[in-house]
Amino acid sequence: MKQACLYIITNRNNTTLYIGVTSNLVQRIYQHKHKLVKGFSATYNLNKLIYFEQFEDINNAILREKRVKKWKRDWKIELINKLNPAWNDLYYDLI
């Protein structure tokens, strides 16, 4: 999927959320799943794609990311629950 995306990933227990932006969602989630990029997501085992939004322009995706990152956790959970109430890993629907 080569398109600007905002995405949210979590760990197996759904305790930590990570919000990011990418222009290639499948590739980026693959990188998270295999810990190919060291950092926050690798440290906290964040590899389950639970939410994403697609954008025509990467700048709009970045703007949305900055806004959502400022939200309270409850608001983020509400956003995720609207699309994915079971918090299933959406990555496997993309590949």
PyMOL commands that set and color helices and strands:
alter all, ss='L'
color gray80, all
select helices_A, chain A and resi 25-33+40-43+58-69+73-83+91-94
alter helices_A, ss='H'
color red, helices_A
select strands_A, chain A and resi 2-10+17-24+48-55
alter strands_A, ss='S'
color yellow, strands_A
deselect
rebuild
show_as cartoon
